[in-house]
Amino acid sequence: MTTVEGAAPEATSPTFMMSWSESELLAGCRAGRREALDALVARHYDRIYRLAWTLAGADAAADLAQETFLAAVKALPRFRGDAQLSTWLVSILRNQASLFLRGVKKWRLAPLPEDGERLAAPPPPTIDRQVRDVLDRVRELPEELRTTLVLFHVDGMSYADIARAMECPVGTVRSRLFEARGRLKKLVSEPERP
């Protein structure tokens, strides 16, 4: 969790970071307040990271999460508030993941030279080995099924919120969820491939 620079000591506590209402958070971010942006990231990072990990793998998850928040900050003036902030962030993440996956298919990235100093990345949230094995199998599902499954079962989003995030009808969410469960059941029952 990040701390707020230049704020009163009581403002750096996790309860302060999470006490912003969604409208206060949006207004603070639009006004360029650093503590509002910190609170936005603190509130939504774990969900965005988990979904990014599921969509693109462990190597790309932190970068996708960062790109999602950067894109959100740039798009905040155009955010009308028709959807929940978390739903909007999931939509942005899906777009960022799509761009990333297209780029991976198109370009082979060269490794960075080892000389020079690098900033240490924050440690990613830990994921239990059994959960990671299931999520590895989930990654084998098509993107629409995978995203629907993770948003419903991992993040606990409602059908309506998933439909808004994925820009599809609620009935489509239900059918994707049904198909994803069936496919995942088959994948989990298969022996793991080398």
DAFEN-V533587 format. One record per residue. N is the residue number from 0. RES is the residue in one letter. PHI is phi in degrees with one decimal (* if undefined). OMEGA is omega in whole degrees, 0 to 359 (NA if undefined). NEAR is the number of other ideal C-beta (glycine too) atoms within 12 Angstrom. Layout:
[[N	RES	PHI	OMEGA	NEAR] [N	RES	PHI	OMEGA	NEAR]]
This chain:
[[0	M	*	180	19] [1	T	-83.9	176	20] [2	T	-107.8	181	20] [3	V	-87.2	180	26] [4	E	-81.8	176	13] [5	G	76.8	181	12] [6	A	-95.3	176	19] [7	A	-61.7	183	12] [8	P	-53.4	181	10] [9	E	-70.1	182	13] [10	A	-76.5	183	22] [11	T	-91.5	181	20] [12	S	-74.4	179	18] [13	P	-57.4	180	17] [14	T	-67.3	176	13] [15	F	-65.0	182	23] [16	M	-61.2	184	29] [17	M	-96.1	185	20] [18	S	-85.6	179	18] [19	W	-69.4	170	28] [20	S	-77.4	182	14] [21	E	-61.8	180	25] [22	S	-67.6	177	15] [23	E	-65.2	179	21] [24	L	-62.8	179	34] [25	L	-62.9	180	31] [26	A	-61.9	179	21] [27	G	-64.7	178	24] [28	C	-66.2	179	32] [29	R	-65.2	179	22] [30	A	-81.3	178	15] [31	G	82.3	180	13] [32	R	-78.1	183	24] [33	R	-59.9	182	21] [34	E	-66.2	177	29] [35	A	-69.9	177	32] [36	L	-63.8	177	29] [37	D	-59.4	179	31] [38	A	-67.0	177	37] [39	L	-59.5	180	36] [40	V	-65.6	181	33] [41	A	-59.9	183	29] [42	R	-72.5	191	31] [43	H	-114.5	187	35] [44	Y	-61.3	184	34] [45	D	-58.1	180	24] [46	R	-63.1	182	33] [47	I	-64.6	179	47] [48	Y	-62.6	180	36] [49	R	-58.8	181	34] [50	L	-67.4	177	46] [51	A	-62.4	179	43] [52	W	-62.1	180	35] [53	T	-70.4	183	43] [54	L	-74.2	190	42] [55	A	-128.8	178	36] [56	G	99.0	185	24] [57	A	-64.7	183	23] [58	D	-65.9	185	16] [59	A	-102.3	188	29] [60	A	-60.0	182	35] [61	A	-64.5	179	25] [62	D	-64.0	179	29] [63	L	-64.9	178	39] [64	A	-62.3	179	38] [65	Q	-64.0	179	25] [66	E	-61.9	178	29] [67	T	-62.8	181	40] [68	F	-68.8	176	35] [69	L	-63.9	178	21] [70	A	-63.7	179	26] [71	A	-64.9	179	35] [72	V	-61.2	179	27] [73	K	-66.0	185	16] [74	A	-92.3	182	22] [75	L	-53.4	179	28] [76	P	-61.8	181	15] [77	R	-94.8	180	15] [78	F	-73.2	184	27] [79	R	-86.1	181	11] [80	G	85.9	178	17] [81	D	-67.1	180	12] [82	A	-114.3	174	24] [83	Q	-67.2	180	26] [84	L	-60.0	180	37] [85	S	-64.2	178	31] [86	T	-65.2	179	32] [87	W	-63.3	178	33] [88	L	-63.9	177	46] [89	V	-63.5	177	41] [90	S	-61.5	179	34] [91	I	-63.5	178	35] [92	L	-60.1	179	45] [93	R	-59.9	178	37] [94	N	-65.5	179	27] [95	Q	-64.1	179	33] [96	A	-65.6	178	35] [97	S	-61.6	177	23] [98	L	-61.7	180	23] [99	F	-62.4	183	30] [100	L	-65.7	174	23] [101	R	-63.6	179	14] [102	G	-65.7	179	18] [103	V	-63.8	179	19] [104	K	-68.9	185	12] [105	K	-84.1	185	10] [106	W	-122.1	170	11] [107	R	-97.4	183	8] [108	L	-83.3	178	13] [109	A	-83.3	179	6] [110	P	-68.3	177	7] [111	L	-74.1	176	9] [112	P	-64.8	184	8] [113	E	-79.7	179	7] [114	D	-78.7	182	6] [115	G	97.7	181	7] [116	E	-90.5	176	8] [117	R	-124.1	175	9] [118	L	-78.6	179	6] [119	A	-72.7	177	7] [120	A	-79.8	177	13] [121	P	-65.8	181	17] [122	P	-64.6	179	9] [123	P	-70.9	177	24] [124	P	-59.5	181	23] [125	T	-77.6	180	13] [126	I	-127.4	180	21] [127	D	-56.3	184	10] [128	R	-58.6	180	10] [129	Q	-65.1	178	11] [130	V	-66.0	179	19] [131	R	-61.9	178	21] [132	D	-61.7	178	17] [133	V	-66.5	180	26] [134	L	-64.8	174	32] [135	D	-61.5	177	23] [136	R	-70.5	178	27] [137	V	-61.0	181	35] [138	R	-63.3	178	31] [139	E	-77.7	179	24] [140	L	-76.2	173	30] [141	P	-59.9	187	18] [142	E	-53.9	183	27] [143	E	-63.6	180	26] [144	L	-71.7	181	33] [145	R	-60.9	182	39] [146	T	-63.8	179	41] [147	T	-59.7	181	41] [148	L	-61.0	182	38] [149	V	-68.2	180	40] [150	L	-62.9	181	41] [151	F	-78.8	188	31] [152	H	-85.4	182	24] [153	V	-88.8	183	28] [154	D	-92.0	178	28] [155	G	70.9	179	14] [156	M	-73.6	178	31] [157	S	-76.7	177	19] [158	Y	-56.9	182	24] [159	A	-64.0	179	20] [160	D	-66.8	178	27] [161	I	-62.9	179	40] [162	A	-60.5	177	28] [163	R	-66.0	181	26] [164	A	-65.1	183	36] [165	M	-98.6	177	34] [166	E	54.0	178	21] [167	C	-148.2	178	23] [168	P	-68.4	179	15] [169	V	-60.3	178	22] [170	G	-60.1	177	14] [171	T	-67.2	177	20] [172	V	-60.2	180	30] [173	R	-61.6	182	20] [174	S	-69.0	177	19] [175	R	-64.9	179	32] [176	L	-65.0	178	32] [177	F	-61.8	181	19] [178	E	-66.2	180	21] [179	A	-62.7	179	34] [180	R	-62.5	180	22] [181	G	-63.3	179	17] [182	R	-66.1	180	24] [183	L	-65.2	178	31] [184	K	-58.5	178	17] [185	K	-65.9	181	14] [186	L	-64.5	181	25] [187	V	-69.5	180	21] [188	S	-77.6	176	12] [189	E	-76.1	174	12] [190	P	-67.1	182	8] [191	E	-67.6	179	12] [192	R	-82.4	180	8] [193	P	-68.1	NA	3]]
